[in-house]
Amino acid sequence: MEDGKYLTFELSGQMYAIDIRCIREILNGHGSISPVPEFPEYSLGVINLRGDIVPIIDMRKRFHKPPIEGSHKECIIVTESNNSGADYIGFSVDKVSSVMDFEGKDISAAPKLTSNGSKYVTGMYKADGRIIIILDTDLLLTDSMVEAIGEYMGNLGLNSDE
């Protein structure tokens, strides 16, 4: 794999990373999220981000993690989207950690553990005795989510390909 800069974040105590080149911005808290009927259960809804409608994915639900009780405030990582029908997708995570330089020689290939698999896991990076799981945000969306987002954006006349 190539050397690169990655944004790291936490979710249920596990560290994850996303290539910094696909990130538009980071938001603290949810703000005003509008729920969308018939979106998959791991979608929180959509937000209006300076005129762009941005679907928000709850990464805790997406990865089957229990919700956090109390007044915990999550962060939203807004990324560019290449396959969803929206220009941007937001991912709600527990905490954004830092931007790190990963050396390609230190990135291991993702293990092939299941048949339907974690195709969105593109690699593993070891840092300070921890494993950081590298994700491809476009591949985090299932076909049903891509279809639901595309349909919703199309109904609003907001498809990114128009």
C-alpha positions in Angstrom: 0.0 0.0 0.0 1.0 3.6 -0.5 2.3 6.1 2.1 -0.4 8.5 3.1 -2.0 10.8 5.7 -5.0 9.3 7.5 -7.6 10.8 10.0 -7.9 8.4 12.9 -11.0 8.1 15.1 -12.4 6.0 17.8 -15.5 3.9 17.9 -16.2 1.7 21.0 -12.5 1.8 22.0 -11.3 0.6 18.6 -9.1 2.9 16.4 -10.1 3.4 12.7 -8.6 5.5 9.9 -9.8 7.2 6.7 -7.6 8.6 4.0 -7.4 12.3 4.6 -7.9 13.1 0.9 -11.6 12.2 1.0 -12.5 14.3 4.0 -14.4 17.5 3.6 -14.7 18.5 7.2 -15.3 17.4 10.8 -18.3 18.5 12.8 -18.7 18.4 16.6 -22.1 17.0 17.6 -25.1 16.2 15.4 -26.7 19.6 15.2 -30.1 19.3 13.4 -30.5 15.9 11.8 -33.7 15.2 9.8 -34.7 11.5 10.0 -35.5 10.0 6.6 -38.3 7.3 6.3 -37.1 3.9 5.0 -33.4 4.7 5.3 -31.5 1.7 6.6 -31.5 1.4 10.4 -27.9 2.6 10.7 -28.7 6.0 9.1 -29.4 8.9 11.4 -30.9 11.0 8.6 -29.6 14.0 6.7 -28.2 17.4 7.6 -28.0 20.7 5.6 -24.4 21.6 5.4 -24.2 25.0 3.9 -26.6 24.1 1.2 -25.5 20.5 0.7 -27.8 17.7 1.9 -25.5 15.2 3.7 -26.8 11.7 4.7 -25.4 10.7 8.1 -24.4 7.1 9.0 -24.3 6.1 12.6 -21.1 4.1 12.8 -22.0 2.5 16.1 -25.1 1.0 14.5 -23.3 0.2 11.3 -20.7 -1.9 13.2 -23.3 -3.3 15.6 -22.0 -1.5 18.7 -24.2 -0.6 21.7 -25.2 3.1 22.1 -23.4 5.2 24.6 -25.5 6.2 27.6 -25.4 9.8 29.0 -24.4 13.1 27.5 -21.6 11.8 25.2 -21.2 14.0 22.2 -20.2 12.4 18.9 -18.3 13.9 16.0 -19.4 13.7 12.3 -16.7 13.1 9.7 -18.0 14.4 6.3 -16.4 12.7 3.3 -16.7 13.0 -0.4 -18.8 10.3 -1.9 -18.3 8.7 -5.3 -21.1 6.1 -5.4 -24.0 7.1 -3.3 -26.0 9.7 -5.2 -24.9 12.4 -2.7 -21.8 14.5 -3.0 -21.0 14.0 0.6 -21.6 11.4 3.3 -21.3 12.0 7.1 -20.2 9.3 9.5 -21.0 9.7 13.2 -18.1 8.5 15.4 -17.3 8.6 19.1 -14.1 10.7 18.9 -11.8 12.1 16.2 -8.2 11.4 17.3 -5.5 12.8 15.0 -4.0 12.9 11.5 -1.2 10.4 11.2 1.3 9.6 8.5 1.2 5.9 7.6 4.1 4.3 5.8 2.9 1.9 3.1 5.4 -0.8 4.2 3.7 -0.8 7.6 0.2 -1.3 6.3 -0.9 -4.9 6.3 -3.6 -6.3 4.0 -7.1 -6.7 5.4 -7.8 -10.3 6.5 -10.4 -12.2 4.5 -12.5 -13.5 7.4 -16.0 -13.8 6.0 -17.6 -14.5 2.7 -19.7 -11.3 2.5 -16.8 -9.7 4.3 -15.6 -6.4 5.4 -14.8 -5.2 1.9 -14.7 -1.7 3.4 -11.6 -2.6 5.4 -8.7 -1.9 3.2 -5.8 -2.5 5.6 -4.4 -2.6 9.1 -1.8 -0.3 10.6 0.1 -1.0 13.8 0.9 2.1 16.0 1.8 2.2 19.7 0.8 -1.4 20.3 -2.7 -0.8 18.8 -4.1 -1.9 15.5 -5.8 0.8 13.4 -8.3 -0.4 10.9 -8.2 1.5 7.6 -11.6 2.0 6.0 -12.9 2.9 2.5 -15.9 5.2 3.2 -17.5 4.5 -0.1 -17.5 0.8 0.5 -19.1 1.2 4.0 -22.4 1.8 2.3 -24.4 -1.3 1.4 -26.3 -1.5 -1.9 -29.6 -0.8 -0.1 -28.1 2.4 1.5 -26.7 3.6 -1.9 -30.2 3.0 -3.4 -32.0 4.7 -0.6 -29.7 7.8 -0.7 -29.9 8.0 -4.4 -33.7 7.8 -4.4 -34.0 10.4 -1.7 -31.5 12.8 -3.3 -33.3 12.2 -6.7 -36.7 13.0 -5.2 -35.2 16.3 -3.9 -33.6 17.0 -7.3 -30.2 16.9 -5.7 -28.4 14.0 -7.4 -24.7 14.7 -7.7 -24.7 13.4 -11.3 -27.2 15.9 -12.6 
